[in-house]
Amino acid sequence: MEKKKMPSIRMIGLDLDGTLFDSQKQLTARTRAALEEAIARGVTVVPATGRPLRGLPQVLREIPGIRYAVMTNGAGVYDLESGACIYHSCMDRDAAAELLARTRHLRAVQGAFVGAWGYMEPMDSTMIGELPLVEAMKEYLRSSRKIVESLPSFLRGCAEGPQKVVLMFLPDNGGGDRAEAERILQEYPQFAYVSGGVANFEIMGSGVGKGKALLALGAQLGIEPEEIMAVGDSENDLDMVLRAGLGVAMANAEEIVKRHADAITASNDEDGVARAIETYVFRQ
């Protein structure tokens, strides 16, 4: 990778699936060592994921010094020490409930993230096994979701709207379900949606993104945008790759992320995050 001249990196925003974790959803020894060394040098390491807080892997909670996390694609930022949500941007509750009702007929696992948890209906839980995901991801879905009888009814009874709604499409050779969902989504300009690296739509309020949240956290900590490095692989990482002072794409990243990144590191199965930290943080 060609090193970009820039101020010292003081914060690192890291996507999880397809980026920090390898294809088996494991954190390798080399990557963990790089995170720990960066923290020891005073760098703020921030997981930045589409998962709800309940889905933040324990292996990251166990690393001393990881205090903050950007969750649900930037709709919530949490202080892991206190559990407090220090920044959030929720969807309109009633519109989100209506959207879920209108897409219920599609062959898709639905979910809504409210606070620290994800929620789904019983039928969604039974369909998880049909998703084209590795077993570790299926287990994450099961462990981070609570079951409610009706998602629309549940949302209408909540005090605030969801941080995110997700549609995870079951295999559909013609792509008809995805196309129908996209058509319906066009009727909700107050929402924006991206793909999280799998056959899904991750739907948030318009303007929400990992990058916006990461910069908001940086502002609270006195860290400038040019002092932030962000690393990702999927469309839902593009916001932080674009906004950070140094945006790094994984070798396994989607082409749109690679095109807009300042640099490309190795793949998630080749310790790409560790290599990026070694190059842009330890050798700066």
GICORHU-V556744 format. One line per field, one symbol per residue. ss: DSSP state (2 for helix, 1 for strand, 0 for the rest). phi: phi as a letter, one per 20 degrees, with the letter a starting at -180 (. if undefined). Layout:
ss=???
phi=???
This chain:
ss=00000000001111001000100000002222222222220001111100002220022220000001111222011110000011110000222222222200000111111100111102222222220000222222222211100022222200000001111110000002222222222000001111000001111110000222222222222000222111110022222222200111100000222222001100000002222222222200
phi=.efefafgfdbcecfefncfeffemdefffffffffffffeneeecfcceffgfefgffefeegoeddbedllnfbcceffenfeeabbeffffffffffffdfffebeebcdcmedecbegffgfegfefecffffffggfedddecfbfgffffeefcfffbcccdffgbgemfffffffffffecffdcbcdencfbdddcfgnfaffffffffgffemdfgfeddccbcdgfefgfffefgcdddffeffgffffdffbcdfffeclffgfffffedfdf
